Amino acid sequence: MILLLTLLSVLCGEPGSCLEEDGGFTFNGDIRQFAVTSNTLYVATKERLYQLSHDLSLINNLTQRGILKTGNQQDDVQFYRVSETAEWNATFSINVLLPFTKNDSLISCGVTDDDCGHCEILDLKNISNLLYREHFQVGPLKNSSRSVSFLVDVKKKTQTDAYILTAIQQNKEQPENNKCGINQQTINLHDTDNKQGGGIFSLTDGASGTPGIKSNGDVEFVDGFQISSTIYLFSNVLSARTNRVRLIWLEGEKNKTDTLKSLWGATLSVSNGERSRLVASSVIPGEQPVLWSGVFSIDGGDTDTELMVFDISPDNNRNADRDPDFYTSVPSEVRVTPKILKPKAVLFRHSYMTSVLAVRKRGWMVFFIGTGDGQLIKLSVDRNYHAGCPTVLYRTSDDRKVFPKLHLDPVDQKHVYVPFRNQVKRVRVSNCSTYTNLQQCWSAQDPYCVWCGSKRSCTFEDDCTDSDWLSIPDESQHKMISHRVEKDTNGQISIKVRTHLTVGEEVSSRFACQFVASSGSICASNNPPPQFPQCTCILSDRTLPADGVSSVSKLVVDGTKTAVPGLTKEILMTKFAKSWSLGRNLGQRSPPSLPMWCLSMGVTMQCYQVKTLVM
């Protein structure tokens, strides 16, 4: 009994918040904000702020209860956090939570019970250490999943300054209560340093005043991020009859004013465009072009949703500050119709998709998709946008909705953080060990999994240390080995065998093929040597033997003399019993039941049936 109580005291940091044995953490209250750094998670609920390690062990937690004190001046009000047992008269509700890793600080902003904004800067490594506080509004006063905030860099002549970009939901029927005198606009840039001219959190830009971007109508923001100097901001622009999904670009250069005035935009065109709405977003890592994935509601509700990929590379032929929906000072009299972006591919259709996270694994894109009924789905997509079969990695027992933002564990890259109402789950990105042989490991078409030579098992690539490995190629394939017969203009016949694999550095040099017939060797003396992933046999007498050809391909892994089990294939080609002419009636013939190799022989075509045997 004593041992059990000791174990519970280790797992539970406070009543109602516990590390679970199945890789999850349950919080005392619903999640409001969620952020991840290189090895730490920060989670804000209505009344607490949590600091967790990457494996979801509790490091620290703070109460958000406190008291409001008025200073020497009437408008000088400050929030002071109090102990768990002390009396309190206010709660600091966090609406903005931004790890500022360059400064080793955590920026948290929100609202207190006087309906005014409040911000704190905490020690990133120990949130119990308060570095700075100010009663100032940054971001929305209301807790909203339709406002976004993130840090951006603005390049100046001699330095680069970091600012807080806030994009605040606009709803004319339910405007925010602005009784505290902070005049925020739709899109704003706040200082992060006292040395930037206006003080921490200031909106001003020196002599240029207080720049900002306004909107013409109701706007819901979905996501935002920065790549190099370009800032990307996604929103739904709403009207009584239609909805437009908008992408705004900004160039982070010179100063706040020039950055905001650089705005130009595009409209994302999807099926049933007037009712479509962007639900969730994730940029796809990689170089140019800039690829981005979005979950769209096609019917305007939550039921009919699709995952799409767009090329969102900035258009250099821009007309700055002439957008029909957003403007900096006054609406432009000369409005420019935004560029229309169409999807490169529709990858997946599924009901109630609520979130997406895109990662790259070698030549593949892997999408982790959350749903409104508590599922985490994985979808692997090759470079040609061919999607594999979706896999359910996790499913809740009570159909809790997955929040719009998913994060990859930055330490091991093998887990996804999945936030629900009052819980975060840490789910493995793959279950490679369930595949017991090479064929199963390859057929899973999972870019996270490799067949490890030394372990003779399917595992993660970085778990296959000091050993050779095999995995799927960059393109989706139905067979591990394919083969074809070709005839060139000189009448030379060649047989080509190709393996559809990705291998470790040392494996390709141990690739070999053998082509034999009952009469012996059939390949010409000038036959090219095997070169992974293909080997070729140029027939020495320019004809296929009447009794067929046997081809065996072998790939030796881990330095042994034994070919990898399941990879060795024997290809038996038997001459088809009948030739026919390439006339108009060819299409009227019923093809044989087995696959065939066919060679053009003047006005006739000689065909060969192919059978594949696994040794």
C-alpha positions as CSV (number, residue, x, y, z in Angstrom):
1,M,0.0,0.0,0.0
2,I,2.9,2.4,0.8
3,L,4.5,1.6,-2.5
4,L,1.3,2.3,-4.4
5,L,0.9,5.7,-2.6
6,T,4.5,6.6,-3.5
7,L,4.0,5.8,-7.1
8,L,0.9,7.9,-7.3
9,S,2.7,10.9,-5.7
10,V,5.3,10.6,-8.5
11,L,2.8,10.5,-11.3
12,C,0.5,13.2,-10.1
13,G,1.7,16.8,-9.8
14,E,-1.6,18.0,-8.3
15,P,-5.1,16.6,-7.8
16,G,-6.7,16.3,-11.2
17,S,-3.6,16.4,-13.3
18,C,-1.8,13.1,-14.0
19,L,0.8,11.4,-16.2
20,E,-0.9,8.3,-17.6
21,E,0.7,5.0,-18.3
22,D,-0.5,4.9,-21.9
23,G,1.4,8.0,-22.9
24,G,-0.9,10.8,-22.0
25,F,-1.4,13.6,-19.5
26,T,-4.7,14.8,-18.1
27,F,-5.1,18.4,-17.0
28,N,-7.2,20.1,-14.4
29,G,-9.4,22.0,-16.8
30,D,-9.8,22.3,-20.6
31,I,-6.9,23.2,-22.8
32,R,-6.8,26.8,-24.0
33,Q,-3.3,27.2,-25.4
34,F,-0.6,24.6,-26.4
35,A,3.0,25.3,-27.4
36,V,6.1,23.1,-28.0
37,T,9.9,23.9,-27.9
38,S,12.9,21.6,-28.6
39,N,12.3,19.6,-25.5
40,T,9.4,21.1,-23.5
41,L,5.6,21.4,-23.8
42,Y,3.6,24.4,-22.3
43,V,-0.1,24.0,-21.8
44,A,-2.5,26.7,-20.5
45,T,-5.9,25.8,-19.1
46,K,-8.3,28.4,-17.6
47,E,-6.8,28.3,-14.1
48,R,-3.3,26.7,-14.6
49,L,-0.1,26.9,-16.7
50,Y,1.8,23.6,-17.1
51,Q,5.4,22.9,-18.1
52,L,6.0,19.3,-19.3
53,S,9.0,17.4,-20.6
54,H,8.8,15.9,-24.1
55,D,7.6,12.6,-22.6
56,L,4.8,14.4,-20.8
57,S,6.4,14.2,-17.3
58,L,5.3,17.2,-15.2
59,I,8.1,19.7,-14.6
60,N,6.2,22.6,-13.2
61,N,2.7,24.1,-13.0
62,L,1.4,27.5,-11.9
63,T,-2.0,28.7,-10.7
64,Q,-3.5,31.4,-12.7
65,R,-5.4,32.8,-9.7
66,G,-4.3,36.0,-8.1
67,I,-5.3,39.5,-7.1
68,L,-5.5,42.8,-9.0
69,K,-3.7,45.7,-7.3
70,T,-4.0,49.4,-8.3
71,G,-0.8,51.4,-8.3
72,N,-0.1,55.1,-7.7
73,Q,-2.2,56.0,-10.8
74,Q,-5.7,54.8,-11.3
75,D,-5.0,53.0,-14.6
76,D,-1.9,51.4,-13.1
77,V,-3.4,47.9,-12.4
78,Q,-1.3,44.8,-12.0
79,F,-2.1,41.1,-11.6
80,Y,-0.2,39.3,-8.8
81,R,-0.3,35.5,-8.6
82,V,-1.0,34.1,-5.2
83,S,-0.5,30.7,-3.5
84,E,-2.9,27.9,-3.7
85,T,-4.4,28.6,-0.3
86,A,-4.5,32.4,-0.4
87,E,-7.5,34.5,-1.1
88,W,-7.9,35.6,-4.7
89,N,-10.2,37.9,-6.7
90,A,-9.0,37.5,-10.3
91,T,-8.0,34.9,-12.9
92,F,-5.4,35.4,-15.6
93,S,-6.8,33.6,-18.6
94,I,-4.1,33.0,-21.3
95,N,-5.0,33.6,-25.0
96,V,-1.5,33.9,-26.3
97,L,1.3,31.5,-25.4
98,L,4.6,31.9,-27.3
99,P,8.0,30.3,-26.4
100,F,10.7,32.9,-27.3
101,T,13.6,30.5,-27.4
102,K,16.1,33.1,-28.5
103,N,15.5,35.0,-25.3
104,D,14.9,31.9,-23.1
105,S,11.5,33.3,-22.2
106,L,7.8,32.3,-22.4
107,I,5.4,35.1,-23.4
108,S,1.9,34.6,-22.1
109,C,-0.9,37.2,-22.7
110,G,-4.6,37.2,-22.1
111,V,-7.2,38.9,-20.0
112,T,-8.0,39.3,-16.3
113,D,-11.3,39.7,-14.5
114,D,-11.4,43.4,-15.1
115,D,-11.8,42.6,-18.9
116,C,-8.4,44.2,-19.6
117,G,-5.4,42.7,-21.2
118,H,-2.4,41.3,-19.2
119,C,1.0,39.9,-20.2
120,E,3.7,38.1,-18.4
121,I,7.2,37.0,-19.5
122,L,8.4,33.8,-17.7
123,D,11.6,31.9,-17.6
124,L,11.4,29.3,-20.4
125,K,13.3,26.7,-18.3
126,N,11.3,27.4,-15.1
127,I,7.9,29.0,-15.5
128,S,7.9,29.8,-11.7
129,N,10.4,32.6,-12.4
130,L,8.5,35.8,-13.4
131,L,10.7,38.1,-15.5
132,Y,8.3,40.8,-16.4
133,R,4.6,41.7,-16.2
134,E,2.4,44.4,-17.7
135,H,-1.3,45.2,-17.9
136,F,-1.4,45.4,-21.7
137,Q,-3.5,43.8,-24.3
138,V,-1.7,41.5,-26.8
139,G,-4.0,39.3,-29.0
140,P,-7.7,38.8,-28.4
141,L,-9.5,39.5,-25.1
142,K,-11.8,36.5,-25.8
143,N,-10.5,32.9,-25.9
144,S,-10.8,32.1,-29.6
145,S,-9.5,29.4,-31.8
146,R,-10.1,31.8,-34.7
147,S,-7.3,34.2,-33.8
148,V,-3.6,33.4,-34.2
149,S,-0.4,34.8,-32.8
150,F,3.2,34.0,-33.6
151,L,6.7,35.5,-33.5
152,V,8.1,37.0,-36.7
153,D,11.5,38.4,-37.6
154,V,11.9,41.7,-39.4
155,K,15.3,42.3,-41.1
156,K,16.7,45.8,-40.7
157,K,20.0,47.2,-42.0
158,T,22.2,46.1,-39.2
159,Q,20.0,43.7,-37.2
160,T,17.0,41.5,-37.1
161,D,14.2,42.3,-34.6
162,A,11.5,39.9,-33.4
163,Y,7.9,41.0,-33.0
164,I,4.7,39.4,-31.9
165,L,2.2,39.2,-34.8
166,T,-1.4,39.0,-33.7
167,A,-4.3,38.4,-36.1
168,I,-7.5,38.8,-34.2
169,Q,-10.9,37.4,-35.2
170,Q,-13.3,40.2,-36.4
171,N,-17.1,39.8,-35.8
172,K,-19.2,42.9,-36.2
173,E,-22.1,41.4,-34.3
174,Q,-19.9,40.5,-31.3
175,P,-17.1,43.1,-31.1
176,E,-14.5,42.9,-28.3
177,N,-15.0,45.2,-25.3
178,N,-12.3,47.8,-25.6
179,K,-12.8,49.6,-22.3
180,C,-9.1,49.6,-21.4
181,G,-8.1,51.9,-24.3
182,I,-5.9,49.6,-26.3
183,N,-6.6,50.2,-30.0
184,Q,-5.7,47.0,-31.7
185,Q,-6.5,46.4,-35.3
186,T,-7.1,43.2,-37.2
187,I,-3.4,42.4,-37.7
188,N,-0.8,43.9,-35.4
189,L,2.9,43.8,-34.6
190,H,4.0,44.1,-30.9
191,D,7.5,44.8,-29.7
192,T,9.3,42.1,-27.7
193,D,12.1,44.2,-26.3
194,N,12.5,47.6,-24.5
195,K,15.2,48.5,-27.0
196,Q,12.8,48.5,-30.0
197,G,11.6,52.0,-29.3
198,G,8.2,51.8,-27.7
199,G,8.8,49.3,-24.9
200,I,7.8,45.7,-24.5
201,F,4.5,44.9,-26.2
202,S,4.3,48.4,-27.8
203,L,2.4,48.8,-31.1
204,T,4.1,52.0,-32.2
205,D,6.8,52.3,-34.9
206,G,8.6,55.5,-34.0
207,A,7.6,58.5,-36.0
208,S,5.4,56.4,-38.3
209,G,2.8,56.1,-35.6
210,T,0.9,52.8,-34.9
211,P,0.7,50.7,-38.0
212,G,-1.8,47.9,-38.4
213,I,-3.9,46.1,-40.9
214,K,-7.7,46.4,-40.9
215,S,-10.3,44.2,-42.6
216,N,-13.5,45.1,-44.4
217,G,-15.7,42.4,-42.9
218,D,-15.8,39.5,-40.6
219,V,-12.6,37.4,-40.5
220,E,-11.6,34.1,-38.9
221,F,-7.9,33.4,-38.8
222,V,-6.7,29.8,-39.0
223,D,-2.9,29.7,-39.1
224,G,0.2,31.8,-39.7
225,F,4.0,31.2,-39.9
226,Q,7.2,32.7,-41.4
227,I,9.6,31.1,-43.9
228,S,12.7,33.1,-44.5
229,S,11.5,36.7,-44.8
230,T,8.0,35.9,-46.0
231,I,5.1,35.8,-43.6
232,Y,2.1,33.6,-44.4
233,L,-1.4,34.2,-42.9
234,F,-4.5,32.1,-43.6
235,S,-8.1,33.2,-43.0
236,N,-11.7,32.8,-43.8
237,V,-13.3,36.0,-44.9
238,L,-17.0,35.8,-44.2
239,S,-20.1,37.5,-45.6
240,A,-23.8,36.8,-45.5
241,R,-23.8,34.6,-48.6
242,T,-20.3,33.5,-49.3
243,N,-17.0,32.6,-47.7
244,R,-13.5,33.1,-49.2
245,V,-10.4,31.3,-48.0
246,R,-7.6,33.9,-48.2
247,L,-3.8,33.8,-48.0
248,I,-2.0,37.0,-47.1
249,W,1.7,37.4,-47.7
250,L,3.9,40.0,-45.8
251,E,7.6,40.7,-46.3
252,G,9.4,41.1,-42.9
253,E,11.8,43.9,-43.9
254,K,12.9,47.3,-42.7
255,N,10.3,48.1,-39.9
256,K,6.8,47.4,-38.7
257,T,5.2,49.9,-41.1
258,D,6.8,48.6,-44.2
259,T,6.2,45.0,-43.2
260,L,2.5,45.6,-42.8
261,K,2.2,47.7,-45.9
262,S,3.8,45.0,-48.0
263,L,0.6,42.9,-47.8
264,W,-0.6,41.2,-51.0
265,G,-2.8,38.1,-51.2
266,A,-4.4,35.2,-53.0
267,T,-7.7,33.3,-52.8
268,L,-7.6,29.6,-52.4
269,S,-10.1,28.0,-54.8
270,V,-11.6,24.7,-53.9
271,S,-14.8,22.8,-55.0
272,N,-18.0,24.5,-53.9
273,G,-15.9,27.6,-53.3
274,E,-18.6,29.9,-52.0
275,R,-19.3,27.6,-49.0
276,S,-15.9,26.1,-48.4
277,R,-14.1,27.0,-45.2
278,L,-10.5,26.4,-44.1
279,V,-10.5,24.3,-40.9
280,A,-6.8,23.4,-40.2
281,S,-3.4,24.1,-41.7
282,S,0.1,22.7,-41.8
283,V,3.1,23.8,-44.0
284,I,4.9,20.9,-45.6
285,P,8.6,21.0,-44.7
286,G,11.1,21.3,-47.6
287,E,12.7,23.7,-50.1
288,Q,11.0,25.6,-53.0
289,P,8.3,25.4,-54.0
290,V,6.5,26.1,-50.7
291,L,4.0,23.4,-50.3
292,W,1.2,23.7,-47.8
293,S,-1.7,21.4,-46.7
294,G,-5.1,22.4,-45.5
295,V,-8.2,20.7,-44.2
296,F,-11.3,22.3,-45.9
297,S,-14.9,22.0,-45.0
298,I,-16.7,21.7,-48.4
299,D,-20.2,22.1,-47.2
300,G,-19.5,24.9,-44.7
301,G,-20.2,22.6,-41.8
302,D,-18.1,19.9,-40.2
303,T,-19.2,16.8,-42.0
304,D,-17.8,16.9,-45.5
305,T,-14.0,17.6,-45.2
306,E,-11.1,17.2,-47.6
307,L,-7.3,17.4,-47.3
308,M,-5.6,19.3,-50.1
309,V,-2.1,20.4,-51.1
310,F,-1.3,23.9,-52.5
311,D,1.8,25.6,-53.8
312,I,1.8,28.8,-51.8
313,S,5.1,30.2,-53.1
314,P,4.9,34.0,-53.1
315,D,4.0,35.8,-56.3
316,N,6.7,38.3,-57.1
317,N,4.3,40.3,-59.3
318,R,2.5,41.8,-56.4
319,N,0.5,45.0,-55.9
320,A,1.1,45.9,-52.3
321,D,-1.7,47.1,-50.1
322,R,-4.4,46.9,-52.8
323,D,-6.2,43.8,-51.4
324,P,-10.1,43.8,-51.5
325,D,-10.4,42.4,-47.9
326,F,-7.4,43.9,-46.0
327,Y,-5.8,47.3,-46.0
328,T,-3.4,49.4,-43.8
329,S,-4.8,53.0,-43.7
330,V,-7.8,53.4,-46.0
331,P,-9.3,51.0,-48.4
332,S,-7.6,51.2,-51.8
333,E,-9.6,52.9,-54.5
334,V,-7.9,50.7,-57.0
335,R,-8.5,47.2,-55.8
336,V,-6.7,44.3,-57.4
337,T,-8.4,41.0,-57.9
338,P,-6.3,38.5,-55.9
339,K,-4.5,35.7,-57.6
340,I,-6.4,32.4,-57.6
341,L,-4.5,29.4,-56.2
342,K,-5.9,25.9,-57.1
343,P,-4.9,22.7,-55.3
344,K,-2.2,20.5,-56.7
345,A,-4.0,17.5,-55.3
346,V,-6.9,16.4,-53.2
347,L,-5.3,13.8,-51.0
348,F,-8.0,12.5,-48.7
349,R,-11.7,12.8,-48.1
350,H,-13.0,12.0,-44.7
351,S,-15.8,13.2,-42.4
352,Y,-15.1,15.5,-39.4
353,M,-11.4,16.2,-40.0
354,T,-10.3,18.9,-37.5
355,S,-6.5,19.1,-37.6
356,V,-3.4,18.2,-39.7
357,L,0.3,17.9,-39.2
358,A,2.6,17.4,-42.3
359,V,6.1,16.0,-42.0
360,R,8.7,14.8,-44.5
361,K,10.3,11.4,-44.4
362,R,12.8,10.9,-47.2
363,G,10.9,11.4,-50.4
364,W,7.5,11.0,-48.8
365,M,5.0,13.4,-47.1
366,V,3.3,12.0,-44.1
367,F,0.1,13.6,-42.8
368,F,-1.2,13.1,-39.3
369,I,-4.9,14.0,-39.3
370,G,-7.2,14.6,-36.2
371,T,-10.9,14.1,-36.4
372,G,-14.0,15.4,-34.5
373,D,-14.7,11.9,-33.2
374,G,-11.3,11.4,-31.5
375,Q,-9.2,9.6,-34.2
376,L,-5.6,10.2,-35.2
377,I,-5.1,9.0,-38.8
378,K,-1.8,8.7,-40.7
379,L,-1.7,9.1,-44.5
380,S,1.6,8.6,-46.4
381,V,1.8,10.3,-49.8
382,D,4.6,9.9,-52.4
383,R,6.2,12.8,-54.4
384,N,3.6,12.3,-57.1
385,Y,0.8,12.8,-54.7
386,H,-0.3,9.2,-54.7
387,A,-1.7,8.4,-51.3
388,G,-1.4,5.1,-49.5
389,C,-4.0,3.5,-47.3
390,P,-4.9,5.6,-44.3
391,T,-4.0,4.1,-40.9
392,V,-5.7,4.8,-37.6
393,L,-3.0,5.3,-35.0
394,Y,-5.2,6.2,-32.1
395,R,-8.9,6.4,-31.2
396,T,-10.6,7.7,-28.1
397,S,-13.3,5.8,-26.3
398,D,-15.6,8.9,-26.0
399,D,-15.4,10.6,-29.4
400,R,-13.6,13.7,-28.0
401,K,-12.6,16.3,-30.7
402,V,-8.9,16.6,-31.7
403,F,-7.8,20.3,-31.4
404,P,-6.7,22.1,-34.6
405,K,-2.9,22.0,-33.8
406,L,-0.8,18.8,-33.7
407,H,2.9,18.8,-32.9
408,L,5.7,16.3,-33.5
409,D,7.8,15.3,-30.5
410,P,11.0,17.3,-31.3
411,V,13.3,15.0,-29.3
412,D,12.7,11.6,-30.9
413,Q,10.6,12.5,-33.9
414,K,8.7,9.3,-33.3
415,H,5.6,10.6,-31.5
416,V,2.8,13.1,-32.2
417,Y,1.3,15.2,-29.5
418,V,-2.5,15.0,-29.9
419,P,-4.5,17.5,-27.8
420,F,-8.1,16.8,-26.8
421,R,-10.4,18.7,-24.4
422,N,-8.4,18.3,-21.2
423,Q,-5.8,15.8,-22.3
424,V,-2.7,15.5,-24.4
425,K,-1.8,12.1,-25.8
426,R,1.7,11.1,-27.1
427,V,1.1,8.7,-29.9
428,R,3.7,6.7,-31.9
429,V,4.0,7.7,-35.5
430,S,4.3,4.1,-36.6
431,N,4.1,0.5,-35.3
432,C,6.8,-1.0,-37.5
433,S,7.3,-4.0,-35.2
434,T,3.9,-5.4,-36.1
435,Y,5.3,-6.4,-39.6
436,T,7.1,-9.7,-39.2
437,N,8.9,-10.1,-42.5
438,L,10.4,-8.1,-45.3
439,Q,7.4,-8.4,-47.6
440,Q,5.0,-7.1,-44.9
441,C,7.4,-4.3,-43.9
442,W,7.7,-3.2,-47.6
443,S,4.0,-3.6,-48.4
444,A,3.0,-1.4,-45.5
445,Q,4.3,1.5,-47.6
446,D,5.3,3.3,-44.4
447,P,8.3,5.6,-44.9
448,Y,9.1,5.4,-41.1
449,C,9.8,1.7,-41.3
450,V,12.9,-0.1,-42.6
451,W,13.9,-3.8,-42.7
452,C,16.9,-4.0,-40.5
453,G,19.5,-6.5,-41.7
454,S,21.2,-7.3,-38.3
455,K,17.9,-7.5,-36.4
456,R,16.0,-9.3,-39.2
457,S,13.0,-7.2,-38.2
458,C,11.0,-4.1,-39.2
459,T,11.9,-1.1,-37.2
460,F,12.6,2.6,-37.3
461,E,15.6,3.6,-39.3
462,D,17.6,5.2,-36.4
463,D,16.9,2.0,-34.4
464,C,18.8,0.0,-37.0
465,T,22.3,1.1,-35.9
466,D,25.5,-0.2,-37.4
467,S,23.5,-2.2,-39.9
468,D,22.3,-2.1,-43.5
469,W,18.6,-1.6,-44.1
470,L,15.9,-1.7,-46.8
471,S,12.8,0.4,-47.2
472,I,10.3,1.6,-49.8
473,P,11.3,3.9,-52.7
474,D,10.3,7.5,-53.1
475,E,7.3,6.5,-55.3
476,S,4.4,4.3,-54.4
477,Q,4.8,0.8,-55.9
478,H,2.7,-2.3,-55.9
479,K,5.6,-4.8,-56.4
480,M,9.0,-5.0,-54.8
481,I,10.5,-6.2,-58.1
482,S,9.4,-5.5,-61.6
483,H,10.7,-6.5,-65.0
484,R,10.3,-5.8,-68.7
485,V,11.5,-7.0,-72.1
486,E,12.6,-4.4,-74.7
487,K,13.7,-4.5,-78.3
488,D,15.7,-1.7,-79.9
489,T,15.8,-0.5,-83.5
490,N,18.7,-2.9,-84.2
491,G,16.7,-5.9,-83.2
492,Q,18.6,-6.3,-79.9
493,I,16.5,-7.8,-77.1
494,S,17.1,-7.0,-73.5
495,I,15.5,-8.1,-70.2
496,K,15.5,-5.5,-67.4
497,V,14.8,-6.3,-63.7
498,R,14.3,-3.5,-61.3
499,T,14.0,-3.5,-57.5
500,H,11.8,-0.8,-55.9
501,L,13.7,-0.1,-52.7
502,T,15.5,2.5,-50.8
503,V,18.7,1.1,-49.2
504,G,21.5,2.1,-46.9
505,E,24.7,3.4,-48.3
506,E,26.6,0.0,-48.4
507,V,23.8,-2.2,-49.7
508,S,23.7,-1.1,-53.3
509,S,27.3,-2.4,-53.9
510,R,26.1,-5.9,-53.1
511,F,23.3,-6.1,-55.6
512,A,23.4,-8.9,-58.2
513,C,21.3,-10.7,-60.8
514,Q,21.5,-13.9,-62.7
515,F,19.9,-14.7,-66.1
516,V,19.9,-18.3,-67.2
517,A,18.1,-20.7,-69.5
518,S,18.3,-24.5,-69.8
519,S,20.9,-24.0,-72.5
520,G,23.1,-22.0,-70.1
521,S,24.1,-18.4,-70.0
522,I,22.0,-16.2,-72.4
523,C,23.5,-12.7,-71.8
524,A,26.0,-11.2,-74.2
525,S,29.6,-10.7,-73.3
526,N,29.2,-6.9,-73.3
527,N,26.3,-7.1,-70.9
528,P,26.4,-4.1,-68.5
529,P,27.1,-5.0,-64.8
530,P,24.3,-4.7,-62.3
531,Q,23.8,-1.2,-61.0
532,F,21.3,-0.8,-58.2
533,P,18.3,-0.7,-58.5
534,Q,18.4,-2.3,-61.9
535,C,20.2,-5.1,-63.8
536,T,20.0,-5.8,-67.5
537,C,20.6,-8.9,-69.7
538,I,21.2,-8.2,-73.4
539,L,20.4,-11.5,-75.2
540,S,23.4,-12.8,-77.1
541,D,21.5,-14.4,-80.0
542,R,18.7,-11.7,-80.3
543,T,15.9,-14.2,-79.6
544,L,14.2,-15.4,-76.4
545,P,14.9,-19.1,-75.8
546,A,12.0,-21.3,-76.6
547,D,12.1,-22.9,-73.1
548,G,12.0,-19.5,-71.3
549,V,14.3,-17.5,-69.1
550,S,14.9,-17.7,-65.4
551,S,16.1,-14.5,-63.6
552,V,17.1,-14.4,-60.0
553,S,17.9,-11.0,-58.3
554,K,19.6,-10.9,-54.9
555,L,20.4,-8.1,-52.5
556,V,22.8,-9.0,-49.7
557,V,22.3,-7.0,-46.5
558,D,24.5,-6.7,-43.4
559,G,27.6,-8.1,-45.0
560,T,26.4,-11.7,-45.0
561,K,26.5,-14.1,-48.0
562,T,22.8,-14.9,-47.7
563,A,20.3,-12.9,-49.6
564,V,17.6,-11.1,-47.7
565,P,14.6,-13.6,-47.1
566,G,11.7,-12.7,-49.3
567,L,13.6,-10.5,-51.7
568,T,14.9,-13.2,-54.1
569,K,12.6,-13.6,-57.0
570,E,12.5,-16.0,-59.9
571,I,11.0,-14.8,-63.1
572,L,9.9,-17.6,-65.5
573,M,9.0,-16.4,-69.0
574,T,7.1,-18.9,-71.1
575,K,6.5,-18.3,-74.8
576,F,2.8,-17.6,-75.5
577,A,1.5,-20.2,-77.9
578,K,0.1,-17.8,-80.5
579,S,1.2,-14.8,-82.5
580,W,-1.1,-12.3,-84.1
581,S,-0.9,-9.3,-86.4
582,L,-1.0,-5.7,-85.2
583,G,-4.1,-5.0,-87.3
584,R,-7.4,-3.2,-86.5
585,N,-8.9,-6.3,-85.0
586,L,-6.2,-6.5,-82.3
587,G,-8.4,-4.6,-79.8
588,Q,-11.2,-7.1,-80.3
589,R,-9.1,-10.0,-79.0
590,S,-9.5,-11.0,-75.4
591,P,-6.2,-10.8,-73.6
592,P,-4.8,-13.9,-71.9
593,S,-5.5,-14.3,-68.1
594,L,-1.8,-13.9,-67.2
595,P,0.5,-10.8,-67.6
596,M,2.5,-10.9,-70.8
597,W,5.7,-9.6,-72.3
598,C,5.2,-8.5,-75.9
599,L,7.8,-7.7,-78.6
600,S,7.1,-6.0,-81.9
601,M,8.2,-8.4,-84.7
602,G,7.6,-6.4,-87.8
603,V,3.9,-6.7,-88.6
604,T,3.4,-9.2,-85.8
605,M,3.7,-9.1,-82.0
606,Q,5.4,-12.0,-80.1
607,C,4.0,-12.2,-76.6
608,Y,5.3,-14.1,-73.5
609,Q,3.3,-14.9,-70.3
610,V,5.1,-14.0,-67.1
611,K,4.8,-15.9,-63.8
612,T,6.5,-14.7,-60.6
613,L,7.6,-17.1,-58.0
614,V,8.8,-16.2,-54.5
615,M,11.8,-18.4,-53.4
